[in-house]
Amino acid sequence: MTNIRELLTLQFGNYANFVGAHWWNIQESGFSYDSSDEPSEICHDILYRQGVNHNRQTTFTPRLLLVDLEGSLKHLPREGELYGNSLKRDSHLNLLRSKDAKEAAEEPEAVKKLKEDLAWHSSEVEIVAQEEAKKHEFQSDLDNASTSVEEKDYNLADNVDSWVDFLYGRYHPRTVHVVNEFRHNPERQTLDTNTSGVQLWKTEQFEDDFCDRIRQYVEECDFLQGFQTLFDSFNGFSGLATQCMEHLNDEYGKANLAVPIYSPKNVLYENADEPMSDSIRVVNSALVFSQLIEQASLFIPLSTQDRVWRQLGTSRLFPSLHYRNDNLYQTSAILASYLDTISLRYRLKDAPGSNTLAGFCGDMNNYGRKFAAAAFSFPFNMQYNMDLIDCLDKFEGPLLSQLTPNCKIGNDYVIQSLCARGIPNDRLKRPREQCNKDQMRMAAYRCESVSEMFQLYLQCANHASMAHVTSIQSPMPTRLPFPDEIFSDSLTTSGFVHPNEKRNMQQKIKSVPCVASIQSSSELGDTLETLHREAKRIKIAKLHRFKAAGLEDDDFVEVLESLLLFKDNYEDNFEL
């Protein structure tokens, strides 16, 4: 029997939870409940846990802890909807102020019970019940077994307010943790600074309750291999996440893959204009990079924007995608697709023993290079009637689009781990009896697998480089609530390019092939240099909110020095 090597995933922040919601949706779209289907190549037990709810029904939920602010959950109870919650949203109450009682004609049962439990006379207390949040139409239809969500157009790109609106799966009651001290505001960053997040971690609800939830998950595991930590890197959730990572290192000593995420939407900070907000984002970035150098096994910043330090840049281009550059629902789907693909290396059944999270991070962080870049081809730009050998031979320009901001990877001395999915083996090359002379003459014709062919391609395209390649046959599922509207009409329903025929947009794309890579090269030193340069320009004493949260001038000087010292790891004087 194969030992399952479990992972615990942590998500901190609203945009990170957008990405996470898509990621868990993608994974559940890949579940098969038909015994006649081909067995999945993915071991879902690595990220999911089996349990039993109060109705003695078997559940299968993500091994996940997430944090968001008060007001972000809308209709979703904090304890989730899977385990038969008796307390609904309309019974979450606030005791606002004492004054003469206002008798209501009808009161919810929970309000009556609360009045009975109060030590004071109910006439001396006004009880105001929080208005029940309206469910998104998509969520209401999921609850209605007679409605097929696949047949409706919900226009999610225009009417999603929160990640809970398009969440398909269900979370364990232990999963959701809400920060009561700050209220979610889509137009303002309320938990604004990295240092505020550090302070928040030191409060009782995190030092006790949150750490206890981590412990409970860990104790359920037989062979815990590590942690995946996704977080908003531009606000206070960055400090909260890195403090949590320090706790994980102290208590468990396992590999920790960190994914700092940048929102494509330029949301200003509380009591700050645009120039000050830009400076706050730069300082937060410098602080979180310096913390990740110490706490992460490997970190991969993600954004659909090409620049994020001071001003947000332009959106990354993908040949067959058309997405709105500041739409949280659409952009988070792209980042989630990348994470689902690049993580396959340590989530496959029957994978070699070295294909663990620790092995994945260890291959990339040699010479102290803990910072790596993300690149993605989504969908993989391959024509419907073309073999992979011809596709790679005729490919012009970069194979992948960068997803790490302020970064450009060259072609020399590159270390990378690449994963391809959805390219069938029968599309590798023509059999000898059907093959033309052009294919036969290629060195790649000797390749017997998709992995082997990509390995050869990378050797030819990158000078003095090393690569690990993983491939699986199953493509990435893109069923609702994935944003199908971002795909070009030149794609077939299976995600391959058909240059001479336009797809009827009523025909939904069911899945797509894609290729993801994590890369490390000396060019990443330039990324660190630009961050250091932007951060050094800032007079930290003028940003009073950082000092109020405990950041001294000398501390910031040390942060800048640590970035420069870390940058030295990316000099060219090393050997592969």
N, C-alpha and C positions, 0 to 999 in steps of 0.2 A: 504493500500500500504506500502511495506517495504521501510524504508529509507536506501538508499545506503550509506555506510560508506566508503568514498573514502580514498585512500592512494596516496601519491606522492612518486615516486621512483627517487633516484639520483644515478648516476654512475660516479666515478672519476677514470680515468686511463685506460690504454690500455688493461691490462688483465681483469680488472673488466668489461670492455666493451665486451670482449670475452664471459665472463660468462653471462653478460646481454643479448647479442645477442641470445645465446642458450635459455636463460630463456623465452624471448619473443617469440622465435620460438616454444618452447614447448607449450606455452599457445595458440598460434594461431593454432597449430596442433590439439588442443582440441576443437576448434570452430566447431559448427555444423550448416550447412546451409540447412539441410533437415528437413522439418517440421514433417516428420514421425519418426525421431530419438527420442530416450528418451531425455527428458530435462536434461541439464547439472546440476550437483550438485554444480558447481562452479559459483559464481557471478562475471563475468568478468568485470562488471562496477566498481568494487572496484579499479582495477588497470588501466582500460582503460577509455577513454573519447570519446564521439561521437561529430562529427563536420561535417562541410560542406566545400568542397574545392571550388576553383574558377569556376569549371565546374558544380557547384551545385550538386555534388555527395556526398552522405553521407559517412563519413569516421569513422573509429574506430581505434584509435591509443593509444599507451601506454601513461599514464600520467607520463611522464618521462623527466628528464633533465640529460644529460651526458656531460662529459668533456674529451677531448683528445687533443693530441698535433698536431700541424701543420704537415701535411704529412701522417697522419694515415687514412684519409678518402678515399684515392684513387679516385675512380670515383664518390663517393657519394657527391652531393652538400651539403653545410652546412645547407641549408634550406630544405633538404630532396627531395624526388622525387614524393611525393604524391599530392602536391598542384599545379601542372602545372607550374614548374619553367621555366621562359623564358631564364635564364642565365645558360648555360651549363658549364661543366668543362673546355672546351677549351677557354672559355672567362674569366677565372679567371686570371688576369694579374698581372705582377710585373713590376714596374718602377725601372729598375736596375741602370742605370747611364746615365748622360748626355754626349753626344758625337755626332759626325756626324751621321746623319740618314742613316740607311741602308734600302733602299726601297725594299720591297718584291714584287714578281710578283703577288701574291694573298694574301690578308689579310682577316682574319675573320671579320665579320660585327661588332663585338664588339670592335675590334681594331680600325677600321675606326671611329666608334662613339666616342671612347675615344680620338682619335686625334682631332676630331672636338671640343670636350669639353675642351681640354687643353687651358689654358690661354697663354701658350707659343707657338711659332712656332713649328710645328711638326718636322722641320728639325733639331732642336736643342735637340731633345729628342729621345732616342732609346727605343722603346717599345718592350718588349720580352713577347710573349704569352706563358703561361705555357702549356707544352705539355699535350694533353688530356690523362688521365690515362686509361689504358686498363681495360675493365670490365672482371671479372672472367667469365668463361664459364657458371657457374651456374646462375649468375646474368643475363647474356645475354639471357639464355633460359627462365628465369622467365618473361622477357619482351616479349617473343615470344609466343603468345597464341597457336600456332600450335605445340609446343614442349612439351612433357610430361617429366618433370624433374624426375619423379619417375622411369622411364625406363632406365635412364642413370647412369653410374658409373663415378662420377666426381673425385674420388680419393682425396677428400678434405683434408685428413690427410697429404698429401704430398705437396699440392699446395696452401693451404690457407696462405696468407701473413698477412691479417688483418681481423678483425671481420666483416667488411663490405662485404667480399667475400661470407660469408655464411648466411648473414642476410636475412631472409625470409619475415618478416613483413616490414612495412613502418612506419617511424617516422614522427611526427608533425614538421612543420617548426621551432617551438620554441625549439625543443628538443636538438639539437646538438650545443655545445659551444666549439670552438677551441681556444687553447692557442697559440697565435702567437709568443710569446717570445721564445718558445722552439720547436725544430723540432724532430719529432719521429725518433728514430734510433733503429732498432731491436737488434743491437749488443751493445748498450750503453744506460745507464740510463742518460738522459740529464737533466730532472727535478729531481735532485738526492736526496735532503734532505727534511726532514719534515719541517724544518725551511724555506726553499725556498718556499714551498707551502704556509706557513703562510704569507710570504711576498707577494706572488702572490695574495692572497685573498684581500689584502689591496689596490690593484690597481683599477683603475676606472672601468675596464671592469667587475670586479666581484662585487665591492661595489654598482655599479649602474645597469648595464645591467643584470647580472646573477640574482641578487636579485629581479629585476623587473620581470623576467621570473617566478621566484618562486611565486611572488605575483599574477601574472596573473593566474597561475594554481590554487592557493589556492582560489582565488575569484570565480572560476568556480564551486567549490565544495559546496555542501549543508551541508554535515556532515563529514568534514575532520577528520579522526581518527588519522593520524600521517604520519610518513615518514619512508621509507626504504632506507638506505644509504650503497651502495656497493662501495668499493674503494681499490686501490692498497695500501697495507700497508707498502711496502718496499721502497718507493721512495717519492718524493715531493707531490704526490697526497694525501698522508695521512694527511699532514698539511692543504692542501686545503679543504679536506673533513671535518676535525674536526672544522675548522674555520666556514665552512658552517653550521655545526650542532649547533655551538654556536649561530649563527644568527637565526636559526630556533627556538631554545629554547627561545631566547630573544623576537622574534616577535610573535611566535604562541603558544609556550608552550604545544606542543603535544608530544605523545610518539614517540621515534626515535629508531628503530632497526638498529644497525650498524653491517656491515659485512666486517671486514678487511680481504683482500684476499692476499695470498702469491703465486707468480708465481712459477711453478715447474722448470723454466729455470733460471740458474744462470747467469744472465746478469750483466756484470761489470758496474761500474759507470764511468762517464766521468773523465779522468785523474787519474784513480785509478787501482792498480793491484788487484789480487784476495784477499790477506790478508786485504788490506784497504777496499775493497768492502764488505768483510764480516763484518768488524767493522762498516761501515756505515749502513749496514742493521740492525745490533744489536741496534745501537743508534736510528735509525728510529723507530724500534719496541718499544723500551723503551719509546720514546717520545709519540708515538700514543697511547700506553696503558694508559699512565698517563693522556692524554687528554680525552680518552674515559671514564675513570673513572668519569670525571666531566660532559661530554656532552651527553653520550648515556644513554638511558633507559636500554638497554641490548646490549652486543656485543658478536658476535660469530666468532672468527677467523677461516678461512677456508683454507685448502691446501690439495693436494693429497700427499704431502711429510710428513713423520713422524717427521722430525726436520727441522727448518728453521732459528734458531737464527744466528749461525755462519756459519756452513756448512749445505748445504741441505742434508737431509737424504735419506732414501729409500722410494719408492712409497708404498702407502697403498695397501693392498691386498684385492681384492674382488673375491670370489670364481668363478664367471662366467664372469669375465671381463679380457681382455687382452689389455692393453693400453700402449702407449709409455710414459715413465715417464716424458719426457720434451716436449711433444707435446701440444702446447697451445690449439689447436682446440679440441683435445680429452679430456684433463684433465678439461677444462672449462665446457664441457658438463656434466661431473660427478657432479661438484659443482652446476651447474644450476639445475640439476635434484634434488639435495638435497633441494635447496631453493624453487623450485616449490612445493615440497612435504611438507616440514615443515611449509610453509606459508599457507597451506590449512585451518588450524584451523581458521584463521580470514578472509578467502575468500569464505566461503561456503554460499549458500542460506539457509534461514531459520535456521541459526545458533543461539544458545542462545545469549542473550545480552552480556554475559560475554566474548564471543569469539571475542574480539576486539584485536587490536595490543597492547593496553594498558593492557588488561587482560592477554594476552600472556606474555608480559614482566614482569608484576607484579607477576605472578605465579613463575617466575624464579629468580627474583632479591631480594628476602627477605634477610634480614640481610646485605644489601648493596652488595650482590653478583651479580654484574652486568656482570661479565665475565662468560660465559657458553660455553660448548663444544658441537660439532656436531658429530653425529654418524649416519651411513647409511647402510642399506642392499639393494644393487642395483646390479641386481634385487634380490628380496626376494628369498632366496634359498629354494624353495618349488617345489616338484615334480609334474608333470602334472596330475598324478592320485591319489594324496594324499589329505586328508582332513587337514585343519589347525590344528585340535586337535591332529592328529598324528604327523604332522610336528613339532609342538612345543614340544610334548612329547619326540620325538626322537632326538631333536636338540642337537648337541654336540659343545662345544666351544662357543665363543661370538656370540650373535645374530646379532650384528651390527659391522661395521668397523668404526674406528675413522676418522674424517675428520678435527679435530682441531690439529695443530702441537704441538709437545713437550707435549703431554697430554695422560694420561691413566686414565680412570674412573674405579673405583672399583665397588663392589656389595653392599656396605653398605651406608646407609644414602644418597641415591641418590634422587634428585628431578628432574623429567623429564617430558617433553611433547612429546608425540609420535604420529605420523600419519602414518597409513597404507592405501595403495591404491591398487586397482586391485585384491583383493582377494574376489571372489564372495561369497555371503551368502550360496549358495548351496554347497560350498566347505568347509563350517564350520565344519560339522560333518555329519554322516550318519543318515537318519531318523530312528526312532525306529524299523520299520518293516525290515530295511536292516542292522541294526547296529549289530556289533559283541560285545561279552562280554567285550573285552578289553576297547573299547570306553565307554561302559555303566558304567564301574567301575570308570572312571576318574571323578574328581570333575569338570573338564572343560566341561563335557557333559551337565551340567546345563546351560551353557552360551548360550545366544540366538542371539548374534551378534559378529562380528569380534572385535569390540571395547571391549566388555565385556571379550572376551577370552584373548586378549592381556593384559588387565588390570589384570586378574588373573595370567597370566604368569609372569608379572613383580612383582607382590606381592610375588610370590614364589621364583623368581630368585634373588631379591634384599631385603636384610634385612633392616627393619625400613626405608622404602622409600615411596615416594609419586609419583604418575604419573597421568597425564591427557592423555587420549587416544582419538584420532579422527580417523575415518575411512570412506572411500568412496568406492563405487563400481568401479568407472571408473579407469582403469590403467593409467600409464604415457605414453603418445604417444611418439613414437620414429621414426617417419617418417623423410625422408630426409628434411633438411640437418643435422639431428642428426647422429653422427658417428656409424652407424650400425656395422661396422667392429670390434668394441671393444667387441662385445658379443661372448661368447663361442658357438661352434657348437653343444654343448649339450643342448642348449635352443630351445624350440619350437618357432613358430612364434608369440605366445602370451606371451613369456618370462618365461615359466615354465621349470623346468629341466626335461629332458628325458634322464636318465642315459644309456639306452641301444640302443639309436638310434642317429645318427649324422645328424644334419640338413644340407641340401644342402645350401652352403653359398650364392647361388643365391636367396634363399628364404629370403626375408627381414623380420626382426622382426618388427611388427607393434606397439607393446606396451609391457610394462613389469609391473609386480607388484613390489612394493618397500615399504620399511618401513624406515622412518626418525625419528630421535629423537634429541632433545636438552636437555642437561644434566648438572646438577650442583652437585658437591660433594666436599669434603675437599681435594681430590687429585689435584684439580685445584690450590691449594696453592703451590704445587710443581712446576707447570708450571710457576707461577709468580716468584718463587724462582730461577729457572734456568735462566729466563730472567734477573733478578736483578744481579745474579752472573756474567753473561756474560757482562752485561753493565758496571758493576763496575770495571771490568778489564781494560776497555778502558780509555786511557788518552785523554780526550776530547780536550785538548789544541793542540794535534797533528793532529786533524782533522780540519784543518783551515776553511774548507768550512762551517762548522756549525757556527763558530764564525763570519765568514763573513756575514752570514745570520741572525745574531742577538742572537745566543745562548751563554750565558756567563757561566763560570765555576759554579757559584753559582746556576744558573738555572738548570744545569744538576744534581747537588747534590740534589736539591729539587725534581727532577723527580725520582731519585733513592729512596729517602725517601718516596715518595707517593706510589711507588710500594710495599715497605715493609709494609706500613700502610694498604694498600688495601689487602695485603696477609693475614692480621690478620682476615679479614672477613671469611676466609676459614678454621679457626681452628675448631676443633671438638666440642667445648663447646657450642653447640646450640641445640635447640629442634625443631623437625619438627612440 
